[in-house]
């Protein structure tokens, strides 16, 4: 079974009428990173990267993810 490394946009959602949040996996300085970045629309309706967002090393993200999932499981009502 061949596995491929994901790089690029993996998820996005609309924040409001003029902004979108994108989850991006990238490599910078030989480090894998996870970015949650706000993009905004200009007057021509084109999306541009803003300075708002967070970037973390993928290992840090992977360590945090189970804790985030556990917190969500403990606080959200079950359907």
N, C-alpha and C positions, 0 to 999 in steps of 0.2 A: 504494500500500500504506500503510495507516494504522498507525502505531505508537502504543502506549499506554505511558505512564510507569507503572511498578510502584511502588506504595506500600502498605506493610503487610507482613504476614508472608509470607516467600517460602520458608522451609524451617524444619523443627523436628525434633528428635530427643530421645528420652528419655535423660536422663542417669542416672537411677536410679528407684526406685519412687516417689519423691516430688518429683522435679525434671525439668524439661524445658528444653532450650536452644532458643531461637528466633532465627532470622535475620530481622531486620526492616529494611525500608527506610523511612525517614521524612524529613520536612523540619522543621528547627527553625532559627529565625532566618535564614530564606532559604537554608539550606545543606542539601543532600542528605546523609543520613547512613546508614551501615550499622551496625546494632547486632547483636551476638551477646550475648544476655541470658539469664540463668538465671531461670526461673520456678519457683515452688514451690507445692505443694498445701497448702491449709490443712486444718483439721479437717473441713470440709464438702466436701472434694475439689475446691475451686475453685482455679484457678491464679492466682497473683499475681506481679507483677514484683518481682525482688529487686534489690539494689544490685550484685550480682555480674555481671560481663560487661564487654564493651568496646564503645566507640562510636568510629567514625572517619568522617571525611569520605569521601564516595564516591570522590572523585578519588584520595585516598591508598589506599583499598581497591583501586581499579582498577590503580594502579601496583604494588601489592604482589602482586596475584593471579598475574601471569605468573611471578614469582619463586617463589611458593609452588608453582605447578604444575610448574615446572622442577625444584624440589627433590624433589617427590614422584616425578616421572618418573625422576630419577636414583637414588633410594634404594629405591623399592619394587620387589620382584621382579615380573617380568611373568608373567601367568597362563599 
